[in-house]
Amino acid sequence: MHTTNTIRCLAVGLALALTGARAPQAEAAEPSPAATHDAGLCRGEFEYAGGDEQRAGRDAAIDAVVADMNLFARGIARSRLKKATRIVATMGIARDGKNLVVVLDGRRYSAPANGDSVEVVGADGSKLMLTLRERSGRLEEVFKKTDGGMRQTMRCHGAELAMRVTVFSPKLPRSLSYSLSYKKR
């Protein structure tokens, strides 16, 4: 049986891991036309196309992960995971010189295309490491802290973008994974 302090520690640790896993604060900006190239992988502006079915799939994946948790921590974890995995309505993907640029709901993130990590400040004020990398026909975006993070792997098929989202943390019984769809605007 878990003590109240153990449950509080789990909830706080999970909150820290998942709050930081969300996209960090960044200036609102769209990729400049000069930064957008059609060569290579996904480029352009996309909007969410998965509808209620994929939202329900995300919620079911969250429920499956928290089902293995203590009854008292389950509700807190479910709420934190839903907040940390908010589905963005729009995204832009571009290359600007040696950097890859991803714009999520008007928030711009940039990192070297060679996969080197850069430090960014998370929405909660914590420091995160951001990595953007293109390989094997995919774009991989990772926001990471020492105790967890979020990986979004994107692949384009014509005017459609398929995204696989994975939230990982030692505070979770297992990683949370689900898929989302976007279409080119």
Secondary structure, 3 states (H helix, E strand, C coil): CCCHHHHHHHHHHHHHHHHHHCCCCCCECCCCHHHCCCCCCCCEEEEECCHHHHHHHHHHHHHHHHCCCCHHHHHHHHHHHHHHCCCCCEEEEEEECCEEEEEECCEEEEEECECCCEEEECCCCCEEEEEEEEECCEEEEEEEECCEEEEEEEEEECCEEEEEEEEECCCCCCCEEEEEEEEEC
